[in-house]
Amino acid sequence: MENHIEETSSKHDKGFTLVELLIVIVILGILATITVFAVRGITDKGTTSACAADKNTLAVAIESYFAQNGGTAIPTVSPATATVGATAAATLQLAGFLRNPISTRYTVGVDGSLVTAGAPCP
């Protein structure tokens, strides 16, 4: 009787059925969807964080410039360089208050104000 059980079970174990394969594909699709939405939320938080850090860095550089140099305006053309089209952020960089004057979200006004340049922060 044991031989009969072994023979019948070996005949049915030839592979996966179509239903089993479809269930696996559906489960993988659900996991992929969850992963995409989780990563999307992480990048949104990163953009918000980078935007806030950019704004804070520029604000501190402006405050430091006015504390050290006084005045009410940031010159856009330095007598030493006399570059055409210079910005207040470039002046802050030349004065040593910024490492990189390029911000994709903000520009520095000559009065020390932060002006939204690109896409607004989330």
C-alpha positions as a LaTeX table, in Angstrom:
\begin{tabular}{lrrr}
\hline
Residue & $x$ (\AA) & $y$ (\AA) & $z$ (\AA) \\
\hline
Met1 & 0.00 & 0.00 & 0.00 \\
Glu2 & 2.93 & 2.33 & 0.63 \\
Asn3 & 4.17 & 1.83 & $-2.93$ \\
His4 & 0.84 & 2.97 & $-4.32$ \\
Ile5 & 0.98 & 6.28 & $-2.38$ \\
Glu6 & 4.52 & 7.02 & $-3.55$ \\
Glu7 & 3.62 & 6.40 & $-7.19$ \\
Thr8 & 0.59 & 8.70 & $-7.22$ \\
Ser9 & 2.39 & 11.57 & $-5.47$ \\
Ser10 & 5.32 & 11.42 & $-7.89$ \\
Lys11 & 2.98 & 11.73 & $-10.88$ \\
His12 & 1.49 & 15.03 & $-9.62$ \\
Asp13 & 4.75 & 16.83 & $-8.72$ \\
Lys14 & 5.83 & 17.84 & $-12.21$ \\
Gly15 & 5.71 & 21.68 & $-11.89$ \\
Phe16 & 3.74 & 24.73 & $-10.90$ \\
Thr17 & 0.20 & 25.29 & $-12.05$ \\
Leu18 & $-0.90$ & 28.41 & $-13.89$ \\
Val19 & $-2.84$ & 29.61 & $-10.84$ \\
Glu20 & 0.24 & 29.34 & $-8.60$ \\
Leu21 & 2.32 & 31.33 & $-11.10$ \\
Leu22 & $-0.37$ & 34.03 & $-11.36$ \\
Ile23 & $-0.52$ & 34.36 & $-7.57$ \\
Val24 & 3.24 & 34.84 & $-7.40$ \\
Ile25 & 3.12 & 37.47 & $-10.16$ \\
Val26 & 0.33 & 39.38 & $-8.36$ \\
Ile27 & 2.26 & 39.32 & $-5.07$ \\
Leu28 & 5.41 & 40.63 & $-6.80$ \\
Gly29 & 3.36 & 43.40 & $-8.42$ \\
Ile30 & 1.95 & 44.46 & $-5.05$ \\
Leu31 & 5.42 & 44.51 & $-3.49$ \\
Ala32 & 6.79 & 46.57 & $-6.40$ \\
Thr33 & 3.97 & 49.11 & $-6.04$ \\
Ile34 & 4.58 & 49.48 & $-2.31$ \\
Thr35 & 8.30 & 49.97 & $-2.92$ \\
Val36 & 7.74 & 52.67 & $-5.57$ \\
Phe37 & 5.47 & 54.70 & $-3.29$ \\
Ala38 & 7.85 & 54.33 & $-0.34$ \\
Val39 & 10.82 & 55.59 & $-2.38$ \\
Arg40 & 8.72 & 58.43 & $-3.75$ \\
Gly41 & 7.99 & 59.67 & $-0.23$ \\
Ile42 & 11.68 & 59.56 & 0.66 \\
Thr43 & 12.66 & 61.73 & $-2.30$ \\
Asp44 & 9.92 & 64.26 & $-1.46$ \\
Lys45 & 11.27 & 64.56 & 2.07 \\
Gly46 & 14.79 & 64.96 & 0.70 \\
Thr47 & 13.72 & 67.79 & $-1.60$ \\
Thr48 & 11.97 & 69.59 & 1.25 \\
Ser49 & 14.99 & 69.17 & 3.49 \\
Ala50 & 17.43 & 70.38 & 0.83 \\
Cys51 & 15.27 & 73.42 & 0.15 \\
Ala52 & 15.14 & 74.39 & 3.82 \\
Ala53 & 18.91 & 73.90 & 4.18 \\
Asp54 & 19.53 & 76.06 & 1.10 \\
Lys55 & 17.37 & 78.86 & 2.50 \\
Asn56 & 19.03 & 78.71 & 5.93 \\
Thr57 & 22.53 & 78.74 & 4.43 \\
Leu58 & 21.77 & 81.82 & 2.35 \\
Ala59 & 20.11 & 83.59 & 5.29 \\
Val60 & 23.13 & 82.99 & 7.54 \\
Ala61 & 25.52 & 84.17 & 4.81 \\
Ile62 & 23.52 & 87.38 & 4.36 \\
Glu63 & 23.41 & 88.06 & 8.10 \\
Ser64 & 27.15 & 87.40 & 8.40 \\
Tyr65 & 27.92 & 89.74 & 5.49 \\
Phe66 & 25.92 & 92.60 & 7.01 \\
Ala67 & 27.39 & 91.96 & 10.48 \\
Gln68 & 30.94 & 92.12 & 9.15 \\
Asn69 & 30.60 & 94.80 & 6.45 \\
Gly70 & 27.62 & 96.84 & 7.60 \\
Gly71 & 25.58 & 98.79 & 5.10 \\
Thr72 & 22.16 & 98.08 & 3.68 \\
Ala73 & 23.03 & 96.54 & 0.33 \\
Ile74 & 25.24 & 93.81 & $-1.05$ \\
Pro75 & 27.23 & 95.10 & $-4.04$ \\
Thr76 & 26.88 & 93.05 & $-7.19$ \\
Val77 & 30.11 & 94.24 & $-8.80$ \\
Ser78 & 33.35 & 93.99 & $-6.88$ \\
Pro79 & 35.96 & 96.64 & $-7.69$ \\
Ala80 & 38.61 & 93.91 & $-7.76$ \\
Thr81 & 36.84 & 91.64 & $-10.27$ \\
Ala82 & 34.41 & 94.02 & $-12.04$ \\
Thr83 & 32.60 & 91.08 & $-13.59$ \\
Val84 & 29.54 & 91.88 & $-15.65$ \\
Gly85 & 26.34 & 90.19 & $-14.53$ \\
Ala86 & 27.63 & 89.37 & $-11.06$ \\
Thr87 & 25.02 & 88.61 & $-8.42$ \\
Ala88 & 24.77 & 89.32 & $-4.73$ \\
Ala89 & 25.33 & 85.60 & $-4.13$ \\
Ala90 & 28.60 & 85.80 & $-6.09$ \\
Thr91 & 29.65 & 88.70 & $-3.87$ \\
Leu92 & 28.87 & 86.58 & $-0.80$ \\
Gln93 & 31.04 & 83.83 & $-2.27$ \\
Leu94 & 33.94 & 86.20 & $-2.96$ \\
Ala95 & 33.66 & 87.54 & 0.59 \\
Gly96 & 33.98 & 83.97 & 1.90 \\
Phe97 & 30.45 & 83.52 & 3.24 \\
Leu98 & 29.32 & 80.95 & 0.65 \\
Arg99 & 31.14 & 78.09 & $-1.01$ \\
Asn100 & 28.83 & 77.96 & $-4.01$ \\
Pro101 & 26.57 & 80.88 & $-4.95$ \\
Ile102 & 24.35 & 78.85 & $-7.25$ \\
Ser103 & 20.98 & 77.99 & $-5.77$ \\
Thr104 & 18.27 & 76.53 & $-7.97$ \\
Arg105 & 15.51 & 77.73 & $-5.65$ \\
Tyr106 & 16.59 & 81.14 & $-4.35$ \\
Thr107 & 18.45 & 84.23 & $-5.46$ \\
Val108 & 19.84 & 86.87 & $-3.15$ \\
Gly109 & 18.59 & 90.40 & $-3.69$ \\
Val110 & 20.96 & 93.35 & $-3.33$ \\
Asp111 & 19.09 & 94.37 & $-0.18$ \\
Gly112 & 19.76 & 90.95 & 1.35 \\
Ser113 & 16.34 & 89.52 & 0.67 \\
Leu114 & 15.80 & 85.98 & $-0.54$ \\
Val115 & 13.80 & 85.82 & $-3.75$ \\
Thr116 & 12.30 & 82.57 & $-5.03$ \\
Ala117 & 14.01 & 81.87 & $-8.34$ \\
Gly118 & 12.97 & 78.42 & $-9.44$ \\
Ala119 & 10.24 & 76.05 & $-8.48$ \\
Pro120 & 8.84 & 76.85 & $-5.04$ \\
Cys121 & 9.81 & 74.67 & $-2.15$ \\
Pro122 & 7.34 & 71.96 & $-1.21$ \\
\hline
\end{tabular}
